[in-house]
Amino acid sequence: MNRRIFIQKSAMTASAAALTSAFRPGVYAAGRDELKIGLIGCGGRGTGATMQALSATEHPVKLWAMGDLFADQIEASYNMLITGAKGRYDRAAFPSLSTQMDVPEERRFSGFDNFQKVIDSGVDMVILATPPHFRPQHFEAAVASGKHVFMEKPVAVDPVGIRRVMAAAEESKKKKLSVVAGTQRRHQNHYQEILKRVHDGAIGDIVAGQCYWNMGPLWVADSKKYWDKYQNGEWTDMEYQCRNWLFHTWLSGDHVCEQHVHNIDIIHWALDTNPEMVMGCGGRQERVQPQYGNGYDHFATELEFPNDVRVSSMCRQQTGASNNVSERLVGTKGQVYLDGSSGRIIGENPYEYDGHNADPYVQEHAVLIESIRNGEGRNEAAQVARSTMSAIAGRMAAYTGRSMKWDWAFQRSELDLKPGKYEFGKLPVDPPAIPGATKVV
């Protein structure tokens, strides 16, 4: 462990302890002081989020139920949490969490209705980490049952889904439920400090910006493995697409929505408003094989905010291309540069963040649990829905080749990507979008 990692981990522990000491005594169902968590979506992100929730506080937190479309996913996640795992980009290495788990087989639910069974199992809070298509339905159900929620981004894949999330967000506020989203940069120290200074006027009026998520390809080996199983007749259309969800727009929203929403969310945070117009372009140059579904491998969009503030938004997942995952803001008094590990301001009020950076994946759960325990009702549902809507509008503009008003896409678009029915069987894949030919809906 090098010095930087040691300092970050020590700071993360201290920060979690500070949050713990600030908790006021709270009780949950039936007068318990133990928070029962249900995991819905047992892939790598859901498993990581569960580990982080169980590790975020010293107060009693227990994994009580697990659900996924596929039983083998549940067992893989359960075994990882029991035995521990190595670290990866979105989670630190962790040992066995068996002492914080009480998930007998009768509380491990598979099938399309698994989410409702988890919600009805006696949990206080749910982690929603399925493919994004299912998020509106699952969030609605959790709110209707009065459950606190951690939900991964993005929170929908189409405008119809966004409107469902926004309606459920209003209901969750009425019920004073705590809802935190997986836009973890909002819980990262240097982002918080830099954006606070921006809002205090450090760079003057924002006049332009850029945001990027440019990287190499994802899921190449897994996608080939899934395609082979599908071709061998082991999986139906529906099962294949749900397992290879990243490359099917109806499930992921495409990577401009599934991944680049992180960067777009920073722009929303900085400007504290929605775009007025969106235009974009994109295509498939590398992902031409059928195993890659119908998504694009690159996008470039422009978000036009009030006062003629233009933000360029770019993302790609292509081999051999330069990487850039960052945000930049241009103001009348200076500029801001931000990425996952650092941030600085140049201009009239120069500043560079040199404090600690607690693990934001842990912090978001610590904040959520604190909010649940003290009855604060922290609610991030609407803000992540608006950022997701901008990503969706960018994809719609790129797919169709048409510019559009953000409000029209949000309020009036009838685009609804859900399949006719949720069952294993035939489900033809829509062809990749062709700008100028694909219709605006």
Beta strands, then each sheet from edge to edge (+ up, - down):
strand 1: 35-40
strand 2: 61-68
strand 3: 108-110
strand 4: 125-128
strand 5: 148-151
strand 6: 179-181
strand 7: 206-215
strand 8: 277-283
strand 9: 298-305
strand 10: 309-317
strand 11: 324-331
strand 12: 334-339
strand 13: 343-347
strand 14: 351-352
strand 15: 404-405
sheet 1: 3+ 2+ 1+ 4+ 5+ 6+
sheet 2: 14+ 13- 12+ 11- 7+ 10+ 9- 8+ 15-
end
